[in-house]
């Protein structure tokens, strides 16, 4: 009667493969995005006279945008998050920065300050924004919905609402991010018009 041959060599080989796999560096497949630079108001656009100071804030974002992953609207009451597509910094930093730069080209200011500023010496123009939606969609487009108030020293505050959708291509995440950037530029255009009293 033969004794069974121990399976130790096979077990050892399998263990070695497992240990090697565990020790191998994992490849991070994530992509990190920032909001694109604003292209400006376009060639030939009339640049208004600069204001002395522009104050931006507060800028509020909804809680669902506090995650690092890009939010994608699947249905009116359904959101998903792109696990491998992330913002390179918190969106509550990226969004106000992009909006400030877009405003610089449409409402030039010698000085741009972020909220909070001393209530005793507010900027000449102040802009407060409450973002309700800021997301990509399943078709690759982007949607921004925001309410805002613009206050110019010596005038009654002007309040308004911006709803804008920019088209994109399905599965094109960089294109969706670019579309999100265009919605921020559209918001800046509405704010600048309100600051100029609706003229131009």
Secondary structure by P-SEA (a helix, b strand, c coil): ccccccaaaaaaaaaaaaaaaaaccccccbbbbcccccccccccccccccccbbbbcccccccccccccccccccccbbbbcccccccccaaaaaaaaaaaaaaacccccccccccccccccccbbbbbbbcccccccccbbbbbbcccccccccccccbbbbbbbbbbcccaaaaaaaaaaaaaaaaaaaaaaaacccc
